[in-house]
Amino acid sequence: MPPLECLPQSTAQIVEQARTTLAVHPGLELSKFVVWDVRHGGGQERLVPHRQEHYKRVAGSLGKLRDLARAWSERRRDGLKCLGDLAHPLIVEAKTPCVLWLAAPTPLELGFCLHHTYGLPYLPGSGLKGLARHAMCRELGCSVEEPAPEVLELFGEGGDKGHAGAVDFLDGIPLKAACLELEVMSPHHPKYYQGESPIPHDCEDPVPLPFLRIAPGSQFEIALVLRDRRAPREHLQRALEYLEKGLQEWGLGAKTSSGYGVFGKQPRHRVRELPSRAKTSSGYGVFGKPSPAPNPGAESLSQQAAQATTASGQPTSVAPVVEAKKFVATIRSWNQETDELELSEEGAGQAIKVSLKQALQRSGLSQGQLANFRNAKQKFEVELRPDGSLGSFLKKKE
């Protein structure tokens, strides 16, 4: 029996003409314009969708939407330009495949996250916000159900008595429309998963199921916006740090336990090659991470260095740092109450104090692990920025 076309003949002709000359909305290809096969088995007829064929049609439509993706991105940048330092755009790149909205209700059973209006793949802002919130809860040691007050301040709280958070997370826009590829998974025990068999066994036939995924190397432009102009700019920076941590360590979307959904921040030197129309007077670029804003109340690195002492309380020779500097150091001591971590620079005997909290964030370590590395005299690769903040703090590979 030939495939069953569910559209009226006149509509089907228009759609087919659009596929060859223009472009069909990818979301409609997944949800409305589905062609079915009529299959017989067990004395019954059943309809089976042409999954792989329709996924190819989605990919074909996305290949024709390059100008739409570019226009969407430019419109976003123009809007962010008006916000000045209240907005922080950045680009992330998929390091592993990413699957979003796999369980979306479609006739094909396996859907994907496509924008309702544009039909383009995107990273939902709600998902990015939830991921950053989860990363912050994990770092602070609180549960997602009962978050710490600082989590509620940054991300808000739901419910009738809830409130908005300090930072809005905007959707991730694809820099390239055709960023999807076809993948296949083969459940080996379909009857067991469907509750038709009490135990899984090897007598069942695997059922290949094609689905769409974001290809590794695909890039998306994300933006974080501070809701209140009077709010501290540190809120924006903290939200950005937790978002990056969630994307790099936890993953976005489905199948993260299998390694899916890992994103990394676009390297700065590659970002500069991309066109940007939204550079503000505060130094924020559409694709680059901004330099930390100067804090008049904070001590400079030179002032911190002048106050550095040894563990016995005696002053030690400390050279002030006036520009970004990378060096290797070991841990001397730290004080959680004053948020100070004292480092000893290798080969120079110099003591430098940095933020303990920043060191834990940059390295992903706990204070217990930090104590073990101090006792083992573990070496760290350190980057200090001109304002005294910590750029990176990573274990040195021996």
N, C-alpha and C positions, 0 to 999 in steps of 0.2 A: 504494500500500500504506500502511495506517495506521501511525503510529509504533509502534515495538516497545518494550513495557514489560518490563524485565528482572526486575522484582519479582513475587513471587507475588501473585495478585489480592487475597487477603485483606490482605497487607502493604501493597499499593498503596493500598487503601481507607483504612487507618489513617493512612498518610502524607498522603494528600490531605486527610483530615479535620483533621490537625494543621496543615496549611498554612493552613487557613481559620479555625481557632479558636484555635490556640496558636502554636507556632513549631517549625520543624524545625531541627535542628543544621545550621548553614551548611556545615560540613565534610562532612557526609553528602550534602548536596545536590551538592557538587562531586565526591564520590568514589563514592557508592553508588547514589543515587536518580536515575540518569541515564536519560533517554529517548532512544532512537535512531531515526533515519530509515534506511530501507533504500533505497539508491539503486543504479541500474543504469547500467553503463557498460563498454564494451569486452567485452560478453558476460559480465560478472561482477557479482555483487551485493556491495555493501559497506555497512557500517554507519557512519553519520555522526551524532555526538551533536548534540543541540539545545543548542549552546553558549550562545547569547544568552538563550534561555529559562531555562536553569539559572542563569546569572549574575543574571538578574532575580529568580529565586527566592532566591538568596543575599542579595541586597539586601533583599528583602521580609522574610526571616527576621531579618536584623540590625536592621531597624526595630522589631521586637518584643522586642529584648533590651536595652532601655534600662536596666531595673532591674538586670539581671545585670552590665552594665558598671559601674554605679554601686556595686553591692555589692562587686565585685572591687576597685575603686579604694579604697573605704573600708576594706576589709580590709587592703589594702597599707599605708595610712596608719596604721592602728592598730598594725601590726607595726613600722613605722619609728619610731613614737613611742617605743617601748621602747628604741631604739638611741641616742637622743639625738644627740650631735654626731658619732657614727660614721656617720651616714647623711646624704646630701644629695639630696633629691628636687628635680626641676625639671620644668617643662613646656616642650615644644618644639612648634612649629607647622610644618606642611608648607608651604613656600613654593612648591614645584612638586609635580607628581604624583609618587607613589612606588610602585614595583612591587617586591614581595618574593616570592621563591620562585616566580618565573614558570615555572621548569622542574620544579616539584613534580610527581611522578608521579600523574596523575589521568586518568580516561577522556576528559576534555575537552582533554587535552594541555597546556593552559596553566592552571596552578594559581595558588594564592595562599597567603600565610602566615596561616593561621587557627589559633587556639589549639586544641590537641587536645581539651581538656576543655570549654572555654567556647564554642568556635566563633567567637570574636571576633577581628578583625584586631589585630595587636600588632607591636611592634618587638622582635625577638629580642635578648636581652641579649648573646648570643654575637656577633651582627653589630655591635652598638654597641661592644663591646669591641674587636673586630677593626678597626673604623673608627678608633677613638681610637688604637690601637696603630700603625696605618698613618700617621696624622697625626703622631705623635711621631717615628716613624722618618724621615719626610720632613723634619721640622724639624731633627733632629739630623744628617741627612745619612748615615744608615746604612741598610743594606738590611733588608728584612723577614726575609730568610733568615738574616742574621747581625746581629741587633740589638745595640745598645749595652747595656752592663751596666745602665744606669738604666732602659732599656725592660724588661729582664727583671725587674728589681726591682718595677716598677710593674704589669706585666701577666702576669708568670709565664712559664714555659717548659714546653712539652709534652715528650712522650717518657718513657721509663722512668726517666730521671734528672732529670726536670723537677720543677717546684714551682709552687705556686699564687702568683698575683700578690698585691699588697698591697690591691687594690680589686676588689670584685665589682660587676658591671654587671647590674642587674635589668631585666627586660623592660619595654618601654614599653607602658603600658595606655591604651587609647583613652578619652578623656573623653566621646566620643559613639560609640555602637555603630554607627550607620548612617553610616560615614565612607568607604564605597567607592562608586565610580562606574564606569561602563562606558566602555571605550576600544577603539578598533579600529586595528590595524595591517594593512597590505596588502603582503606581500612580492611584488614584481613579477617575481621570477625563482625560483619554487619549484623548478623542475626543476634549475636550476643549483645551488641550495643543497642539494638532495638528491643531488647527484652524477650526475643523469641526463643532464645537458647539459654539455659541456666549457666553454662560454662563455655568459655572460648575453646575452640579446638581447630585442628588443621584441616578439617574436611570442608570448611567453608571456602567459597571463592572470593578472592579480593575484588573489590569494586573500585576501579580508578575513578577518581572525582577531580576534574580540572577546576582550578580556581585562579583568580587574579591576585597578583601581589605587586608591590612597589619594588622595582628593580634596584639592586645595590648600585650606589653611585648617583642616584636621583637626589636632586637638591630642592629644598623648600625654604621659602622665606617666611619666618615667624616674626611676630612683633609683640612686645609687652608694653602696656601703657599704664602709667600711674593715674589713678582716677582723680585724685585731689591735688591740685597745684600746690597746696600748702603742706602736703605730706613730705616726709623725709625722702630724699632720693635713694637712701640706702634700701628702702623697700623694693625698689626696682632692681637693684643689684642683687639682693638676696633671692628674689624670685627667679632671676636669670640663672644664678648659681645652682639653685635646686632643680630648675628645669634641665640644665645641662647635665647635672648629676643623674637625674632620672632617665634621660635619653641615653646616656652612656652606660649606665649600670643596670637599669631595670628593663628598659625596652618599652616600646609603645605598641599597642594593639594586641592581636591574638598570637598564640604560639610563641610567646616570649620564653617559655621554658625550653623551647627547641632552638633558641638563639635568634629568633626573629625580632625585628623592631628596634635594633640598636642604631642610634644616630650619633654622629660626631659633628662638632662645630667646624665650619669651613675655615681652613687655614687663612691667615690674614693676607699672605702674599698672593693667593689665588683669588681672594675676594676682590682685590683692587682691580682685577682685570674685567670685572663685571660692571655694566653701566649702572650708575647711581644718579638719581635725580633728587635725593632728599638728604643732603648734608646740611646740618644745622650749625648755628654759630657756637653751640656748646660742644662740638666735636663728635657728635653721634653720626655715624654713617649708616646707610641702609643695610650694608652687609658686614660691617666691621663691629667688633666689640669696643665700646668707648673706653678711653682711659679714665681711671677713677677720678671723680670730681674732687678738687682740693677741699680739705676740711680745715677751716681756720682754727678750730679748737683742738685739733689733733697735734701731737708732738711730731716734729720732724724726725727723720732717721738720725740726723746728726745729734739732736737733743737726746734721743734714746741711747745712742752710742756713748754719749758723755756720761750717762748715769749707769752704764753697765758695770757690774762688779762680779767678782769671782764667787764661788760657792762659800768661801770663808768670809765674805764680806769686804775684801780688800779691792780697791779700784784696780782695773786692769787696762792695759793699753788697747784703745779702741779707735780705729780709723773711721772718720765720718764718711758716709757714702753720699755722693751728690748726684749720681745718675744710676740708671738701671744696671744691675750688676748680677752676674751669675757666678756661683762658687760652690764648693763642697764643704759641708759642715757636719758636725756631730752635735748631739743634744747635751746641754749642761744641766738645765733645770727648767722648771716652769711654775707659774703661780696662777691657779685658776681664778682666784678672786680679782686679780689685777689684769687678767687676760694677757699674760706675758710668757713667752717662750724664749729662753736664752740659748743661743747657738754659739758654737766655737768654730771659727773658720779654719779649715785645714791649711797648714803650712804658714799661718800668719799669727796664730794665737790670739786672734781678735774675738771679742765677744759682741754679739749683736742681739738685741731683743726685738722680737716680732710678735705678732698677735697669735696667741695659742689657738684661738678659735679658727683663724684663717688657716693655720697649719693643719688642723684636723680636717677642715673642709677640703683643702687642696690635696691632701694625701689619702683621705678616706679612712684614716686610722682612728682607733679609739685611744683614750688616755692609757688604758692598760697596755695596749700594743706599743704605745709611745714609750712607756716605762721599760718594756722589754728591749726595745731598740736602743734606749739610752744605756742600759746595763751592758748590752752587747756592743756598744760603741758603733752602731750602724751609721753609715755615711749617707747623707742626703744631698741631692742636687737642689740648690736654692736659687731662686730669682727674686731680687728685691727691686721694687719700683722706686722712682725718685721720691715719692711722698712717704715712703716707709712701709707701704702695704706689701703683702706677700704675693708675688706673681705666680710662683709654683713652689711646691715642696714635695719632692718625689724621692723614693728610695734609689740609691745609686746601684746600678747593676755591676756586680763584681765580675 
